[in-house]
Amino acid sequence: HVQLVESGGGSVQAGGSLKLSCTFAGRTIGVHLKAWFRQAPGKEREGVAAIVSGSGSTYYSDSVSGRFTISQDNSKFTWYLEMNSLTPDDTAMYYCAAQEIGWPAPAQRPTSEAMYNHWGQGTQVTVS
């Protein structure tokens, strides 16, 4: 059983910063693509950032580009989402996701939910 665990969420004032982390609890797997998603109450889940494990290429949604940075430490099987200049619109539950190497992912953009077969339980970010 593969389990992803997020940490680093919390409450922050507008203009502040937070850094989220995602890692494996227990068994690790080979990962091709890593991502962060968020879901605010009453809204659909949104892919905000993704990173390719091998090349380090990154992808961002328009809503966070220039403010959020996704990064990874492959030696620790961990990836991060650094969030700066936060606004109340960034308030949401944030989820990390992983696409396992060899899993038959569809041909969609890296910030699409369909590209991932492993998910964390989420960490709450509240900006006031």
C-alpha positions in Angstrom: 0.0 0.0 0.0 1.4 3.4 -1.1 0.7 6.3 1.2 1.5 9.9 0.6 1.6 12.3 3.5 1.5 16.1 3.3 2.7 18.5 5.9 3.3 22.3 6.3 -0.3 23.6 6.0 -1.7 26.2 8.4 -3.1 29.6 8.7 -1.3 32.7 7.4 -2.1 36.3 6.7 -2.4 37.6 3.2 1.0 38.3 1.7 2.6 35.6 3.8 4.3 32.4 2.8 4.0 28.7 3.5 6.0 25.6 2.3 4.2 22.3 1.9 6.0 19.0 1.9 4.9 15.6 0.6 6.6 12.3 1.2 5.9 8.6 1.4 4.8 7.0 4.6 6.2 3.4 4.5 6.7 1.9 1.0 8.3 4.1 -1.6 7.8 3.7 -5.4 9.4 5.0 -8.5 7.6 8.2 -9.5 7.6 9.8 -13.0 5.5 12.9 -12.2 4.7 14.7 -8.9 2.1 17.4 -8.4 0.2 19.6 -6.0 -3.6 20.1 -6.3 -6.0 22.2 -4.2 -9.7 22.2 -3.6 -11.6 25.1 -2.1 -15.1 24.6 -0.6 -17.7 24.4 -3.4 -15.0 24.3 -6.1 -13.5 21.6 -8.3 -10.0 20.3 -7.5 -7.4 22.3 -9.4 -3.9 21.3 -10.4 -1.5 24.0 -9.4 1.9 22.7 -10.0 3.7 19.6 -11.3 7.3 18.4 -11.7 8.9 15.7 -13.8 11.1 13.6 -11.6 13.8 12.9 -14.1 14.2 16.2 -15.9 12.9 18.6 -13.2 10.7 20.3 -15.7 7.9 22.2 -14.0 4.3 23.2 -14.8 2.1 25.7 -13.1 -1.5 26.9 -13.3 -2.0 30.5 -14.3 -3.5 31.2 -10.9 -0.2 30.5 -9.1 2.5 31.1 -11.7 5.1 33.4 -10.4 4.1 33.0 -6.7 4.4 29.2 -6.1 7.4 27.0 -6.7 7.4 23.2 -6.9 10.6 21.4 -6.1 11.8 17.9 -5.2 14.5 16.1 -3.3 14.6 12.7 -5.0 17.1 11.3 -2.4 14.4 11.9 0.3 11.4 10.8 -1.9 10.0 14.2 -1.1 8.6 17.1 -3.0 7.6 20.6 -1.9 5.3 23.5 -2.8 6.6 26.9 -1.7 3.8 29.4 -1.7 4.5 33.1 -1.6 2.3 36.3 -1.8 -0.6 34.3 -0.5 -4.1 35.7 -0.9 -7.5 34.6 0.6 -8.2 33.0 -2.8 -5.4 30.5 -2.1 -7.4 29.1 0.9 -8.0 25.4 0.1 -7.2 21.8 1.0 -3.9 21.0 -0.7 -3.2 17.5 -1.9 0.0 16.0 -3.3 -0.1 13.4 -6.0 2.2 11.0 -7.8 2.2 9.2 -11.1 3.9 5.8 -10.6 6.5 4.8 -13.2 4.9 2.2 -15.5 1.3 3.2 -14.7 -0.6 3.8 -18.0 -1.3 7.5 -17.7 -3.5 9.2 -20.3 -2.0 11.8 -22.6 -3.1 14.9 -20.7 -1.4 18.0 -19.2 0.7 17.4 -16.1 -1.7 19.3 -13.9 -4.6 17.1 -14.8 -6.0 14.8 -12.1 -6.2 11.9 -14.5 -2.4 11.8 -14.7 -2.0 10.6 -11.1 -2.7 7.3 -9.4 -1.5 8.0 -5.9 -2.9 10.8 -3.6 -2.3 12.2 -0.2 -5.0 13.0 2.3 -4.5 16.7 2.2 -3.3 19.6 4.3 -5.4 22.7 4.9 -4.1 26.2 4.0 -6.1 29.1 5.2 -5.2 32.7 4.2 -6.9 35.6 5.9 
